[in-house]
Amino acid sequence: GSGNGIGYDSANRPGNAQDAAPMPVPHLNELEYDASSHTLLANIWYRDAIVRIDMESGNVIDQYDFAGIYPERRQHNADCMNGIAWANKEHTEIWLTGKL
């Protein structure tokens, strides 16, 4: 998927996740549930970041910046992160995928 993903806002209804401000975080794309912390990981379409969303409040509680994993010659908006998957059962390592 692309565009506005489904997160949970503070009213616990489908919409955009809230950041710590709280301000809406638009364009949530891939969601991956973390059972160990009862949170969601979500990438933000056309941003090099993943956010961690608290399932109870719908607030973003952490953000991870992955801008450094791309080559220096990257064309603006040519590539985007598009997938999150757990690499192991312990949920200690994730795989990030993307598309051109």
Kinemage of the C-alpha trace (Angstrom):
@kinemage 1
@onewidth
@group {chain A} dominant
@subgroup {mainchain}
@vectorlist {calphas} color= white
{ca gly a 1} P 0.000 0.000 0.000
{ca ser a 2} L 0.862 3.621 -0.221
{ca gly a 3} L -0.588 7.002 0.656
{ca asn a 4} L -2.243 7.284 4.049
{ca gly a 5} L -1.743 4.098 6.011
{ca ile a 6} L -3.850 3.038 8.932
{ca gly a 7} L -2.602 3.924 12.362
{ca tyr a 8} L -4.509 4.684 15.534
{ca asp a 9} L -5.240 8.158 16.717
{ca ser a 10} L -6.009 9.104 20.300
{ca ala a 11} L -9.722 8.404 19.757
{ca asn a 12} L -8.752 4.798 18.840
{ca arg a 13} L -10.297 4.933 15.394
{ca pro a 14} L -8.672 4.358 11.996
{ca gly a 15} L -6.685 7.369 10.900
{ca asn a 16} L -3.220 8.809 11.324
{ca ala a 17} L -1.037 7.981 14.293
{ca gln a 18} L -0.241 10.852 16.602
{ca asp a 19} L 3.302 11.981 17.317
{ca ala a 20} L 4.463 13.179 20.720
{ca ala a 21} L 3.295 16.778 20.035
{ca pro a 22} L 0.536 15.340 19.347
{ca met a 23} L 0.293 16.045 15.630
{ca pro a 24} L -0.970 13.624 12.971
{ca val a 25} L 1.689 11.538 11.246
{ca pro a 26} L 0.460 11.144 7.652
{ca his a 27} L 1.372 8.487 5.101
{ca leu a 28} L 1.873 5.480 7.348
{ca asn a 29} L 2.579 2.573 5.040
{ca glu a 30} L 3.830 -0.812 6.237
{ca leu a 31} L 2.799 -1.870 9.747
{ca glu a 32} L 4.483 -4.589 11.801
{ca tyr a 33} L 3.229 -5.619 15.248
{ca asp a 34} L 5.748 -6.055 18.078
{ca ala a 35} L 4.147 -8.446 20.566
{ca ser a 36} L 6.986 -8.031 23.075
{ca ser a 37} L 6.158 -4.353 23.601
{ca his a 38} L 2.541 -4.240 22.353
{ca thr a 39} L 3.489 -1.573 19.795
{ca leu a 40} L 3.359 -1.123 16.037
{ca leu a 41} L 6.299 -0.300 13.820
{ca ala a 42} L 5.311 1.744 10.777
{ca asn a 43} L 7.297 3.234 7.960
{ca ile a 44} L 6.318 6.637 6.645
{ca trp a 45} L 5.907 6.692 2.878
{ca tyr a 46} L 8.706 8.665 1.182
{ca arg a 47} L 10.511 9.346 4.457
{ca asp a 48} L 13.525 7.401 5.618
{ca ala a 49} L 12.034 6.743 9.023
{ca ile a 50} L 10.155 4.149 11.013
{ca val a 51} L 8.018 5.118 13.978
{ca arg a 52} L 6.981 3.030 16.969
{ca ile a 53} L 3.336 3.540 17.909
{ca asp a 54} L 1.885 2.756 21.324
{ca met a 55} L -1.206 0.580 20.795
{ca glu a 56} L -3.058 2.010 23.800
{ca ser a 57} L -2.647 5.739 23.141
{ca gly a 58} L -1.960 5.790 19.404
{ca asn a 59} L 1.001 8.083 20.069
{ca val a 60} L 4.396 7.775 18.432
{ca ile a 61} L 6.805 6.844 21.210
{ca asp a 62} L 10.008 6.475 19.180
{ca gln a 63} L 11.375 7.244 15.727
{ca tyr a 64} L 14.239 5.566 13.877
{ca asp a 65} L 16.091 7.383 11.093
{ca phe a 66} L 17.423 5.191 8.258
{ca ala a 67} L 18.546 7.927 5.857
{ca gly a 68} L 22.143 6.713 6.154
{ca ile a 69} L 21.497 3.331 4.534
{ca tyr a 70} L 21.013 4.772 1.041
{ca pro a 71} L 23.829 5.479 -1.453
{ca glu a 72} L 24.994 9.099 -1.720
{ca arg a 73} L 23.842 9.272 -5.357
{ca arg a 74} L 20.233 8.589 -4.455
{ca gln a 75} L 17.794 10.599 -6.547
{ca his a 76} L 15.293 12.637 -4.563
{ca asn a 77} L 12.105 10.544 -4.042
{ca ala a 78} L 13.415 7.812 -6.384
{ca asp a 79} L 13.548 5.122 -3.709
{ca cys a 80} L 11.416 4.536 -0.659
{ca met a 81} L 11.276 2.164 2.243
{ca asn a 82} L 8.291 -0.067 1.841
{ca gly a 83} L 8.548 -3.046 4.156
{ca ile a 84} L 9.295 -4.122 7.701
{ca ala a 85} L 9.674 -7.747 8.772
{ca trp a 86} L 11.030 -9.452 11.851
{ca ala a 87} L 14.226 -11.373 11.077
{ca asn a 88} L 13.912 -13.631 14.124
{ca lys a 89} L 11.377 -14.951 16.644
{ca glu a 90} L 12.874 -12.884 19.470
{ca his a 91} L 12.006 -9.605 17.710
{ca thr a 92} L 15.516 -8.268 18.167
{ca glu a 93} L 16.306 -7.718 14.484
{ca ile a 94} L 14.252 -6.400 11.582
{ca trp a 95} L 14.587 -6.469 7.831
{ca leu a 96} L 13.845 -3.304 5.888
{ca thr a 97} L 12.845 -3.481 2.246
{ca gly a 98} L 12.178 -0.833 -0.330
{ca lys a 99} L 11.270 -0.191 -3.916
{ca leu a 100} L 12.534 1.975 -6.695
